[in-house]
Amino acid sequence: MNASVNSLNWFEIPATDILRAKAFYEAIFDIKMDEMEMMGIKMAFFPAEPQNGKVSGCLAQGDMYTPSMDGTKVYLNGNPDMATVLDKVAAAGGKVLMPKTQISPEIGYMAFFADSEGNSIGLHSNG
């Protein structure tokens, strides 16, 4: 693999109610998500700078998207301190599944939460 290429370049988090899911993620990350529909799939996009080479993704609602607590895990950026995000999860309609836990001093911290759609989502932060 070319060292200048990311292993991950896009993610899609399944949703059964795109507006509810969008409201959840906007609330816990204090962001604005733009919406669009493409090929019958409703999407709400996490903030990104197009063509900058950094990973981004969206919420996706469509026939081939089924929220689940099992399967692939996505870790979203909780920097600088994921406690800020975790403190908003319950009020936004989710549930903290694993509190902020140190992986190691060098790697930082991780946590898991259930989103409004029933997905298990990871968080990572340095602090």
C-alpha positions as CSV (number, residue, x, y, z in Angstrom):
1,M,0.0,0.0,0.0
2,N,1.2,3.5,-0.9
3,A,2.1,5.3,2.4
4,S,0.5,8.5,1.1
5,V,-2.9,6.9,0.8
6,N,-5.3,6.6,3.6
7,S,-6.7,3.1,4.5
8,L,-10.1,4.7,5.0
9,N,-11.4,7.4,2.7
10,W,-15.1,7.5,3.2
11,F,-17.7,6.2,5.7
12,E,-21.5,5.9,5.8
13,I,-23.4,5.5,9.0
14,P,-26.8,3.9,8.4
15,A,-30.0,5.7,9.5
16,T,-33.7,4.8,9.4
17,D,-34.7,8.4,10.0
18,I,-32.2,10.8,8.4
19,L,-33.6,13.9,10.1
20,R,-33.5,12.4,13.6
21,A,-29.9,11.1,12.9
22,K,-28.8,14.4,11.6
23,A,-30.2,16.2,14.7
24,F,-28.4,13.7,17.0
25,Y,-25.0,14.2,15.4
26,E,-25.4,18.0,15.0
27,A,-26.2,18.2,18.7
28,I,-23.4,16.0,20.1
29,F,-20.6,17.5,17.8
30,D,-22.1,21.0,17.6
31,I,-21.9,20.9,13.8
32,K,-24.1,21.7,10.8
33,M,-24.7,18.8,8.3
34,D,-25.8,19.5,4.7
35,E,-28.3,17.1,3.2
36,M,-28.8,15.7,-0.3
37,E,-30.5,12.8,-2.0
38,M,-28.6,10.8,-4.6
39,M,-29.6,7.6,-6.4
40,G,-32.5,7.2,-3.9
41,I,-30.3,7.5,-0.9
42,K,-30.9,10.3,1.6
43,M,-27.6,11.7,3.0
44,A,-26.4,14.1,5.6
45,F,-22.7,15.0,5.4
46,F,-20.2,15.5,8.1
47,P,-18.3,18.8,7.7
48,A,-15.3,18.4,5.3
49,E,-13.0,20.3,3.0
50,P,-13.4,18.7,-0.4
51,Q,-10.3,17.3,-2.0
52,N,-8.1,17.8,1.0
53,G,-7.2,14.1,1.3
54,K,-8.8,13.8,4.8
55,V,-11.4,11.2,5.6
56,S,-15.0,12.2,5.7
57,G,-18.4,10.6,5.5
58,C,-22.2,10.9,6.0
59,L,-25.3,9.5,7.5
60,A,-27.2,7.4,4.9
61,Q,-30.8,6.3,4.7
62,G,-31.9,3.9,1.9
63,D,-32.8,0.3,1.2
64,M,-29.3,-1.0,1.7
65,Y,-28.7,0.7,5.0
66,T,-29.6,-1.0,8.2
67,P,-28.5,0.4,11.6
68,S,-26.8,-2.1,13.8
69,M,-24.8,-2.5,17.0
70,D,-22.8,-5.3,15.3
71,G,-20.4,-5.2,12.4
72,T,-17.9,-2.6,11.3
73,K,-16.9,0.0,13.9
74,V,-16.3,3.6,12.9
75,Y,-14.3,5.9,15.3
76,L,-15.2,9.6,15.0
77,N,-12.8,12.3,16.1
78,G,-13.5,13.4,19.7
79,N,-10.6,15.8,20.0
80,P,-9.5,17.7,22.0
81,D,-11.4,15.9,24.8
82,M,-14.2,13.4,24.0
83,A,-15.9,14.1,27.3
84,T,-17.4,17.2,25.6
85,V,-19.2,14.9,23.1
86,L,-20.1,12.1,25.5
87,D,-21.7,14.6,27.9
88,K,-24.2,15.4,25.1
89,V,-25.1,11.9,23.9
90,A,-28.0,11.1,26.3
91,A,-29.7,14.4,25.9
92,A,-29.6,14.0,22.1
93,G,-31.2,10.6,22.2
94,G,-28.3,8.2,22.4
95,K,-26.6,6.2,25.1
96,V,-22.9,5.9,26.3
97,L,-22.0,2.3,25.9
98,M,-18.4,2.5,27.1
99,P,-17.1,5.6,28.9
100,K,-13.9,7.5,28.1
101,T,-11.2,4.8,28.5
102,Q,-7.4,5.3,28.1
103,I,-5.9,3.0,25.5
104,S,-2.3,4.2,26.4
105,P,-0.6,7.6,27.0
106,E,0.7,7.5,23.5
107,I,-2.5,6.5,21.7
108,G,-5.0,8.4,23.8
109,Y,-8.6,7.5,24.7
110,M,-11.6,5.6,23.2
111,A,-15.3,5.3,24.0
112,F,-18.5,3.9,22.4
113,F,-22.0,5.3,22.2
114,A,-25.3,4.1,20.6
115,D,-26.6,6.8,18.3
116,S,-30.3,7.7,17.7
117,E,-30.5,5.0,15.0
118,G,-29.2,2.1,17.0
119,N,-25.6,2.1,15.7
120,S,-22.6,1.5,17.9
121,I,-20.1,4.3,17.1
122,G,-16.6,4.8,18.5
123,L,-14.9,7.9,19.6
124,H,-11.1,8.6,19.8
125,S,-9.3,11.6,21.3
126,N,-5.8,12.5,22.5
127,G,-7.2,14.0,25.7
